[in-house]
Structure formats: C-alpha cells, structure tokens
Amino acid sequence: MSAAFPDAPSQRDRAHLENSRQIPWDRTCDAPGWPAARDGLLGLLESREGRSRGRRAEDRRRLREVLGAVVLALYATYRADENRWLAYSRRNDDYGPPLRRYLHPDVSERNATTVTDFLAAAGLADHRQGSYSRNGFGGGRGFRSRIRARAELVVLLEDHGVTPASLGVAEWSELLRLKAPADRWGGPKRLLPYSDTDATLALRTELRAYNAFLDQFRIDLEPLADAPSALAAQSDDDAPDMADRQRRRLYRVFNNDRWDHGGRFYGGWWQQIPSAHRRHLLIDGEETVELDFAALHPRFCYHLEGMPLAPDIDPYHVEGISGPNVRSAIKVAFNQLVNVDGPVRLKAPDGVPAMLPRGTNYAKLIRLIEAQHAPISSWLRQGRGVELQYLDSQIASRILGYMRFRSVCCLPVHDSFIVPRSAEATLGHAMLMAHWATLKGQTGIGCWPIITGWTSDAIRDRAQAEVGEP
C-alpha cells in the first residue's frame, strides 16, 4: 500500500531523532470499547486499500493484532509526551528469527509498514521516513523511521473509553534483554539474540514471580505542582515514561553480550521521577521512604582492589576543590570515568559546569579525580562500569527477594529502594545483609555499606543492631 505522509516535518527538524525511543510492542488494553476501536480502524485501513481480494482470516488476525499494538504504543507515548516519536524498522531482516523474543508475536515488516503507512495517510499520525547516509568508505549511518500519534487518534480512542489507566503490558514481553556494546561512547546498544540456559530460565522465573507480587500493590504519586511528564528526568535508554503509570513490569538488561555485565532492573515508571519528587510516592496509600547506598560504585572499586574504604571516607570528596554543589559534579565525573573506555575527552553534562567553583573547569576536575583515585586506576577509563552494575544488580536481586519473602512491596531504583514507611527498618536490614553477603561471596571480605535516607537515627540503629553491625 502506498502512502503519502501529510505535513511531514521539515528536513531540518531533528525532533524525531532527538526526542524518540524504540516502539514498545507489548502494550495491551482492557477498556471495554477497545476491541471496537481497533476493529473500526482495521475496517478503515482495508477500505482505503482497494484490494481486489480480501485477506486470509489468519493474515487479517495478525494485521489486527499489530495494528492494535502500534496504536496503543502511540497512545501511551502521546499521553506521556505528545511530542515524542517512536522508532521502528522497515527492514525485513529486523523481524527475523534472531530477535523474535523482543517483538510482538504477530509482527512482520509487511504488516508493520502497512499499519504505519495507513495511520500516516489517514491523518492519524505524523511519520518520518528512515534514511541512510553512506560515508564513501563502505559504511555509513542510518536512522529508523519514526511515527507519533496525532490528537485525532487520541480522541478516537478516548471516545471508545481508552485511558492511560486501561493500558497494560503483555505477558509475552521479554524480561531478560541482552545488548551489544555501543558503537560509540554514549551511543545506543542494539538488542541481541540468545539461547536460553538454566541460568536465564531461572532469572526469568524470578522476575515473573516478583512482577506478580508487585501487581498486588497500588503504586501512586501524590498530586504535585508539576505533572510527572513535565518533570526533568535522567536520560536512560531503558527507562519508561514517567506518566505511563501502568508500565511497572520489571525486566533486566545485560550488556556487552555478557551475562555478568549490567543486569540492572528496569521497567518501573517510578524510576524516572527525579529523586526530589520520589518522596511523594504512595504504596497502598501509605507514605514511602527511600534508602540509598551512598557512593556505591567507588566503594566497590576500592573493595575489589582489596582496600575497603573506612565509613568516614567520602570518595566523592576531592582535595583542593570545594563548593555547595561540587560533590554532585564529582559524582557525575566519576561515573563517566568508570564507564568510558579509553582516552576519550569527557564532556560535562548540562548543568554540571555551573556546579564548579570559579577557576575549575571540567577537564581540571577530571584530572583531579584521576589523580586522587590513582589506587583504583584499573577501574577508570576501562569501560568497567557494567561490572559494577552487575554487582549492584546482584545486591538488588537479594534485596527484592527478601522483601518479597517479608510481603513488603519494594521498588528498585538501581542502588536505592523505596518501601512503605512502616517497612523502613526491614529494608535497612535487607540492604545491609545483601551488601555484606554479595561482597563476601565476591571477594571473601565482608563489608558494611553506607546507607542514607533514614528518617530517624533510632530506625537506623535498630536495623544495624539486628545484623550486628558495630
């Protein structure tokens, strides 16, 4: 089916590249009017095709399912950020057997392009064709096609009773994602095929059990002056939209084609809320508390080198530089150093230069950090941050398992955890023991972590006394 794409963005408009993410194929909807809305769209699609023969029943069913998946993905994204685009492929190879575990069971290049072309031609979506530029040396750089909902599509769905609260996530959604190394520093990482082993089957079973456990709880956000979608969020390849409250199914992402790199938990909409606003989260109507492992990765580095840091040492303090926001800048720079591979010139993220005192630029800050942390130089500029992430993901897995055993809803945010306020001591106990046991198993040397976020010294002391921490 050929299609013209009305009102296509200007070639100079890069919003479709700069504000986009991969299309999620796994959205579902339980609104009573959703089947009628989907069937109405399918009927409109077929009426515009002018085919001399109708599709086979099975082909029509597949097209209906893919149409539904694309439309729901567009709707959920629009309601989170109406300017965000979704990227998808128009290459047949991208729908082949190697990557089937990450795709809708019924999707193919043909029905994906049939659906997106229809939505664009019908004026229900904006569309931008993908492109590829050759560099003259046998390579080049390409961009996938992008699509985003128009208000007309949203109105059509909501007239049938579809709302963000009626959305869900399909059971087939893959919970273990394996990624290749990025082609460049800070670049995206493509998904990789893999064969299941006893280990991956066990990890997936564990995730399914925890997600079923999470479904028992109501996770809300108190009303804020700013809507969640308007709040500034950290950039993350695997992060959900903040306003997409139905996306709460946790999954794990492993990197560099290795099962011992990365492994962090993603998928919860609460992970994208800025830390200052996470205190407004409610679990079954109860106020929450968030406990955080302080300076976890630099402490890991020293511990793994056989030099555990004393509790009173702050690895984010650098001699010769001070100021009210300097510690935050040092944390950002240190994280860059443990993740970058090679002598790459590191650029300060937006807002960081303003944190530095007069006379100190970002390059100088990097030099000072490298000099002070020379004892762990084997962890800097070696691309080893994913090893540290694997270690913190193992700790997180232990914590979530323990909290589930205690029937306490626990929401992970990588190296911090959110629970109902009444379970603060229980969470502290779990974090202390999981950290000790994981590092003991890794190095033979147990070590207590530094935990911040306690609401009172009494609760902190009680949790520490329960595990025997001095």
C-alpha positions as a printed Julia matrix, in Angstrom:
470×3 Matrix{Float64}:
   0.0     0.0    0.0
   1.48    3.34  -0.95
   1.05    6.33   1.28
   1.79    9.98   1.29
   2.8    11.39   4.62
   0.93   14.68   5.08
   2.58   17.55   6.9
   5.9    15.7    7.19
   8.41   17.5    9.42
  10.98   19.72   7.78
  14.27   18.06   6.93
  15.93   20.47   9.34
  13.65   19.44  12.19
  15.52   16.82  14.23
  12.88   16.37  16.94
  12.06   12.91  15.55
  15.67   11.89  16.24
  16.32   13.78  19.45
  13.04   13.0   21.21
  12.27    9.41  20.32
  12.55    5.86  21.58
  12.07    2.38  20.18
   8.46    1.37  19.75
   7.2    -0.86  22.58
   5.32   -3.75  21.0
   3.89   -5.1   24.25
   1.04   -2.74  25.18
  -2.4    -4.15  25.98
  -5.74   -2.51  26.82
  -8.67   -3.73  28.9
 -11.09   -0.88  28.11
 -14.46   -2.4   27.08
 -14.55   -0.2   23.98
 -11.03   -1.05  22.81
 -11.92   -4.04  20.55
 -14.49   -1.91  18.72
 -11.98    0.93  18.28
  -9.35   -1.44  16.9
 -11.84   -3.15  14.56
 -13.07    0.21  13.33
  -9.51    1.23  12.48
  -8.92   -2.09  10.72
 -12.06   -1.57   8.66
 -10.89    1.93   7.7
  -7.46    0.57   6.74
  -8.98   -2.09   4.49
 -11.43    0.34   2.9
  -8.53    2.56   1.86
  -6.5    -0.27   0.33
  -8.76   -1.06  -2.6
  -7.73   -4.73  -2.64
  -9.5    -6.97  -5.17
  -9.35   -9.92  -2.75
  -9.71   -9.97   1.0
  -7.0   -11.3    3.29
  -7.0   -14.8    4.64
  -8.54  -14.99   8.11
  -5.17  -15.65   9.79
  -3.43  -12.79   7.94
  -6.26  -10.45   8.91
  -6.0   -11.51  12.55
  -2.25  -10.82  12.55
  -2.76   -7.41  10.96
  -5.44   -6.55  13.53
  -3.11   -7.5   16.39
  -0.2    -5.45  15.03
  -2.49   -2.5   14.33
  -3.61   -2.68  17.95
  -0.05   -2.88  19.26
   1.12    0.14  17.24
  -1.94    2.23  18.11
  -1.64    1.52  21.84
   2.09    2.3   21.78
   1.36    5.62  20.08
  -1.43    6.44  22.51
   0.6     5.63  25.63
   3.52    7.69  24.33
   1.3    10.66  23.4
  -0.26   10.73  26.85
   3.24   10.74  28.4
   4.77   13.24  25.96
   2.77   14.3   22.92
   5.94   15.42  21.11
   7.78   12.1   21.43
   8.33    9.91  18.38
   8.57    6.12  18.22
  11.2     4.45  16.04
  10.52    1.27  14.08
  12.2    -0.64  11.26
  11.1    -1.04   7.65
  13.77   -3.72   7.02
  12.6    -7.3    6.76
  15.79   -8.59   8.43
  14.88   -6.78  11.65
  11.83   -9.01  12.06
  13.61  -12.31  11.55
  14.03  -15.22  13.98
  17.13  -13.89  15.84
  15.18  -11.06  17.53
  11.69  -12.58  17.74
  11.79  -12.76  21.53
  11.7    -8.94  21.69
   8.88   -8.43  19.17
   5.13   -8.86  19.05
   4.4   -12.5   18.11
   2.43  -11.4   15.02
   4.57   -8.55  13.73
   6.39   -8.6   10.39
   7.94   -5.96   8.19
   4.91   -6.11   5.91
   2.19   -5.62   8.48
   4.23   -3.06  10.46
   4.67   -0.87   7.39
   1.06   -1.44   6.31
  -0.13   -0.15   9.69
   2.22    2.83   9.93
   1.59    3.88   6.33
  -2.17    3.74   6.94
  -2.03    5.8   10.13
   0.06    8.46   8.42
  -2.05    8.58   5.25
  -5.28    8.73   7.28
  -4.02   11.77   9.18
  -3.94    9.89  12.49
  -0.15   10.04  12.9
   2.88   12.03  11.83
   5.52    9.99  10.05
   9.16   10.45   9.11
  10.84    8.02   6.73
  14.14    6.49   7.78
  17.33    7.39   5.96
  20.84    6.1    5.38
  23.9     8.15   4.51
  26.97    6.41   3.11
  30.36    7.77   4.1
  32.29    6.67   0.99
  34.35    4.11   2.88
  31.95    1.18   2.77
  29.97    2.29   5.79
  27.57    4.96   6.85
  24.93    5.91   9.34
  21.22    5.3    9.23
  18.1     6.32  11.1
  15.0     4.23  11.53
  11.6     5.53  10.54
   9.68    7.44  13.2
   5.98    7.84  13.93
   3.94    9.68  16.55
   0.23    9.98  17.27
  -1.84   12.94  16.32
  -4.59   14.29  18.54
  -7.17   12.83  16.14
  -6.08    9.3   17.0
  -6.13   10.03  20.72
  -9.65   11.48  20.54
 -10.87    8.47  18.57
  -9.54    6.06  21.22
 -10.77    8.04  24.19
 -14.22    8.28  22.62
 -14.2     4.47  22.96
 -13.21    4.64  26.63
  -9.46    4.06  26.27
  -7.48    5.8   29.03
  -3.91    5.53  30.33
  -5.28    3.56  33.29
  -6.72    0.94  30.91
  -3.3     0.1   29.48
  -1.21   -2.87  30.49
   1.79   -4.93  29.4
   1.51   -8.24  27.56
   2.57  -11.44  29.28
   4.9   -12.35  26.42
   7.05   -9.23  27.0
  10.68  -10.35  27.3
  12.04   -9.85  30.81
  15.71  -10.59  30.04
  17.33   -8.33  27.48
  20.84   -8.84  26.15
  22.56   -5.93  24.42
  25.64   -5.42  22.27
  28.34   -2.87  23.1
  27.57    0.65  21.89
  29.17    1.58  18.58
  30.36    4.82  20.14
  30.65    6.34  23.61
  27.17    7.2   24.79
  25.52    5.63  21.74
  22.56    3.21  21.74
  23.05   -0.52  22.26
  21.22   -2.92  19.98
  19.38   -5.96  21.3
  20.98   -9.34  20.67
  19.54  -12.81  20.17
  20.39  -15.53  22.69
  19.52  -19.1   23.58
  18.06  -19.84  26.97
  20.06  -21.73  29.58
  19.16  -22.98  33.04
  20.52  -19.68  34.38
  18.4   -17.44  32.12
  15.32  -19.55  32.75
  15.85  -19.17  36.5
  16.31  -15.39  36.21
  13.14  -15.05  34.13
  11.16  -17.17  36.58
  12.38  -14.97  39.44
  11.33  -11.82  37.59
   7.89  -13.19  36.75
   7.34  -14.08  40.39
   8.36  -10.62  41.58
   6.22   -8.87  38.96
   3.21  -10.96  40.02
   3.97   -9.91  43.6
   4.12   -6.2   42.61
   0.71   -6.49  40.96
  -0.83   -6.9   44.41
   0.02   -3.29  45.35
  -1.24    0.13  44.31
   1.62    2.48  43.44
   0.6     6.14  43.21
   2.09    9.61  43.22
   0.69   12.38  45.38
  -0.51   15.41  43.39
   2.4    17.67  42.51
   2.67   21.21  41.25
   4.15   19.75  38.06
   2.65   16.81  36.2
   5.02   13.81  36.11
   5.52   14.19  32.37
   6.75   17.75  32.92
   9.4    16.83  35.48
  13.01   16.66  34.36
  14.19   13.07  34.27
  17.53   11.33  33.92
  18.35   10.1   30.43
  18.22    6.34  30.12
  17.96    4.02  27.16
  15.69    1.61  29.02
  13.62    3.98  31.07
   9.82    4.16  30.87
   7.81    7.34  30.54
   7.06    8.86  33.93
   3.42    9.45  33.15
   2.91    5.88  31.92
   1.8     4.59  35.34
   0.75    1.19  34.01
   4.31    0.3   32.99
   5.56   -1.38  36.13
   6.77   -4.77  34.93
  10.42   -5.11  35.86
  12.95   -6.57  33.45
  16.74   -6.85  33.48
  19.22   -5.59  30.89
  22.62   -7.22  30.4
  25.33   -5.6   28.3
  28.29   -6.34  26.03
  26.83   -9.72  25.05
  27.68  -10.96  28.56
  25.52  -12.13  31.43
  27.94  -10.7   34.01
  27.85   -7.13  32.68
  24.94   -4.94  33.73
  21.87   -6.84  34.86
  20.09   -3.88  36.43
  16.32   -3.79  36.91
  14.32   -1.51  34.63
  10.68   -1.05  33.67
   9.15    0.78  36.65
   7.72    4.21  35.87
   8.84    5.44  39.31
  12.48    5.07  38.23
  12.24    8.19  36.08
  10.85   10.52  38.72
  13.53   12.94  39.95
  14.72   11.96  43.41
  13.28   15.11  44.99
   9.81   14.0   43.89
  10.03   10.29  44.68
   9.24   11.09  48.29
   5.68   11.72  47.09
   5.21    8.08  46.07
   2.49    6.13  47.87
   2.2     2.35  48.22
  -1.35    1.28  49.0
  -1.95    4.84  50.19
   0.95    4.8   52.68
   3.79    7.3   52.55
   7.12    5.85  51.47
  10.79    6.11  52.33
  13.77    5.67  50.02
  17.05    4.29  51.33
  20.15    4.69  49.2
  23.59    3.06  49.08
  25.99    6.02  49.3
  28.95    6.16  46.87
  28.35    2.52  45.99
  30.49    2.2   42.86
  33.66    3.94  44.08
  33.43    1.89  47.26
  33.07   -1.24  45.13
  36.24   -0.32  43.23
  38.32    0.05  46.38
  36.84   -3.1   47.93
  37.52   -5.19  44.82
  41.13   -3.98  44.89
  41.44   -5.21  48.48
  41.29   -1.72  50.01
  37.84   -1.27  51.59
  37.2     2.36  52.46
  36.56    3.37  56.06
  32.99    4.58  56.73
  34.14    8.17  57.29
  35.83    8.49  53.88
  33.78   10.12  51.14
  35.16    9.09  47.72
  33.26   11.99  46.16
  35.42   14.48  48.06
  38.43   15.71  46.1
  41.23   17.64  47.77
  41.65   21.2   46.58
  38.12   21.74  45.33
  35.07   22.73  47.31
  31.67   24.33  46.95
  27.99   23.69  47.71
  27.36   21.54  44.6
  30.83   20.2   43.9
  30.09   16.74  45.27
  27.32   16.25  42.69
  29.69   17.27  39.89
  32.36   14.86  41.15
  29.82   12.03  41.23
  28.87   12.68  37.6
  32.51   12.84  36.51
  33.47    9.68  38.43
  30.61    7.76  36.84
  31.8     8.87  33.41
  35.33    7.7   34.21
  34.25    4.19  35.22
  32.04    3.82  32.15
  34.16    5.31  29.37
  36.68    3.07  27.58
  39.89    4.79  26.51
  41.29    8.33  26.48
  38.04    9.94  25.41
  37.66   13.64  26.11
  34.8    13.75  28.58
  32.22   16.48  28.22
  30.34   17.97  31.13
  26.61   17.22  31.02
  24.26   20.19  31.02
  24.21   21.98  34.34
  27.44   20.47  35.69
  29.82   23.38  34.85
  27.66   25.67  36.99
  28.36   23.41  39.97
  32.1    24.03  39.79
  33.87   26.85  41.64
  35.48   29.7   39.76
  38.81   28.67  38.25
  37.91   24.99  37.89
  36.71   23.68  34.55
  35.5    20.16  33.84
  38.8    19.0   32.36
  40.61   20.05  35.53
  38.02   18.26  37.65
  38.61   15.04  35.68
  42.38   15.33  36.21
  41.96   15.87  39.95
  39.68   12.84  40.27
  42.07   10.6   38.33
  44.98   11.75  40.46
  43.18   11.21  43.77
  41.86    7.8   42.75
  45.12    6.52  41.28
  44.92    3.43  43.57
  41.91    2.26  41.53
  43.16    3.42  38.12
  42.45   -0.06  36.73
  38.75    0.82  37.05
  38.96    4.19  35.32
  38.68    4.63  31.53
  38.45    0.86  31.11
  34.73    0.57  30.36
  34.22   -1.46  33.53
  31.17    0.31  34.86
  28.99   -2.59  33.67
  30.93   -4.88  36.02
  29.97   -2.64  38.93
  26.38   -2.59  37.7
  26.34   -6.38  37.73
  27.48   -6.37  41.34
  24.82   -3.85  42.4
  22.18   -5.82  40.45
  23.1    -8.93  42.43
  22.62   -6.98  45.64
  19.29   -5.65  44.35
  18.13   -9.15  43.48
  18.82  -10.32  47.04
  17.0    -7.32  48.5
  13.9    -7.8   46.34
  13.81  -11.49  47.14
  14.0   -10.83  50.87
  11.35   -8.11  50.78
   9.02  -10.35  48.81
   9.56  -13.06  51.44
   8.54  -10.49  54.06
   5.48   -9.49  51.92
   6.76   -5.89  51.61
   6.39   -4.02  48.32
   9.86   -2.76  47.36
  10.53   -0.59  44.31
  14.11   -0.63  42.96
  15.86    2.43  41.55
  19.22    0.74  40.8
  21.14    1.49  44.04
  18.22    2.78  46.08
  14.95    1.19  47.19
  11.51    2.51  48.07
   9.16    0.88  50.6
   6.18    1.9   52.75
   7.39    3.98  55.67
   6.37    1.25  58.12
   8.9    -1.13  56.49
  11.94    1.16  56.67
  13.82   -0.95  59.26
  13.07   -4.13  57.31
  14.51   -2.58  54.15
  17.59   -1.35  56.0
  18.16   -4.85  57.36
  17.85   -6.31  53.85
  20.24   -3.77  52.32
  22.88   -4.34  54.99
  22.77   -8.12  54.7
  22.58   -8.22  50.9
  25.61   -5.93  50.58
  27.64   -7.92  53.1
  26.76  -11.31  51.61
  27.36  -10.26  47.99
  30.79   -8.72  48.62
  31.77  -11.57  50.91
  30.93  -14.03  48.16
  32.78  -11.96  45.56
  35.99  -11.18  47.44
  35.98  -13.21  50.65
  35.84   -9.93  52.57
  32.54   -8.79  54.02
  31.83   -5.09  54.21
  29.01   -2.95  55.6
  27.65   -0.27  53.25
  26.91    3.37  53.94
  23.13    3.84  53.73
  21.45    7.23  53.56
  17.84    8.36  53.65
  16.94    7.15  57.16
  14.0     9.03  58.64
  15.46    8.75  62.15
  18.61    7.62  63.94
  16.51    5.24  66.03
  15.34    3.26  62.98
  18.87    3.2   61.56
  20.28    1.94  64.87
  17.59   -0.74  65.13
  18.31   -2.06  61.63
  22.05   -2.09  62.31
  21.6    -3.83  65.65
  19.56   -6.59  64.01
  22.5    -7.55  61.78
  25.18   -6.94  64.38
  26.81   -4.02  62.61
  29.02   -2.06  65.01
